[in-house]
């Protein structure tokens, strides 16, 4: 998930310092998130998505990978790609 945040930030030519100032999160915390050394919480994901003007689902799900029954979803611990997974995907996509 961290690499997806980094990609979204870099696509908009935003530095870690700028993202820090806009989000209220420390540069250190953002760096740890982007490098996979800290866990991304829902609140932080919503904050970063809002600052970057991207759907929070873009941090959680790969656009290049379709869910298949029995497959594991990247970024969702022990979440199986079943009807529950697809329901979560729809709920997350509706978040601001």
GIBEL-V448729 format. One record per pair of residues at least 4 apart in sequence whose C-alpha atoms are under 8 Angstrom apart, sorted by sequence separation. I is the first residue (numbers start at 0). GAP is how many residues later the second one is. If there is no record, write none. Layout:
BEGIN
I_GAP, I_GAP
END
This chain:
BEGIN
0_4, 1_4, 2_4, 3_4, 4_4, 5_4, 6_4, 7_4, 8_4, 9_4, 13_4, 14_4, 15_4, 16_4, 17_4, 18_4, 19_4, 20_4, 24_4, 25_4, 26_4, 27_4, 28_4, 29_4, 30_4, 31_4, 32_4, 39_4, 40_4, 41_4, 42_4, 43_4, 44_4, 45_4, 46_4, 47_4, 48_4, 49_4, 53_4, 54_4, 55_4, 56_4, 57_4, 61_4, 66_4, 71_4, 72_4, 79_4, 80_4, 81_4, 82_4, 83_4, 84_4, 85_4, 86_4, 87_4, 88_4, 89_4, 90_4, 8_5, 9_5, 13_5, 19_5, 20_5, 24_5, 31_5, 32_5, 39_5, 48_5, 49_5, 57_5, 66_5, 72_5, 79_5, 80_5, 8_6, 18_6, 19_6, 31_6, 32_6, 48_6, 66_6, 71_6, 72_6, 78_6, 19_7, 32_7, 48_7, 71_7, 72_7, 18_8, 71_8, 72_8, 28_9, 70_9, 71_9, 8_10, 16_10, 19_10, 45_10, 69_10, 70_10, 15_11, 44_11, 68_11, 69_11, 60_12, 61_12, 68_12, 69_12, 60_13, 67_13, 68_13, 15_14, 44_14, 59_14, 60_14, 66_14, 67_14, 15_15, 59_15, 66_15, 59_16, 22_24, 22_25, 5_28, 22_28, 60_28, 4_29, 18_29, 21_29, 3_30, 1_31, 2_31, 1_32, 2_32, 18_32, 56_32, 0_33, 1_33, 2_33, 1_34, 0_35, 56_35, 55_36, 56_36, 55_37, 54_38, 0_39, 55_39, 11_40, 54_40, 55_40, 54_41, 4_43, 8_43, 7_44, 7_46, 49_46, 45_50, 3_54, 4_54, 3_55, 1_57, 0_58, 0_59, 0_74
END
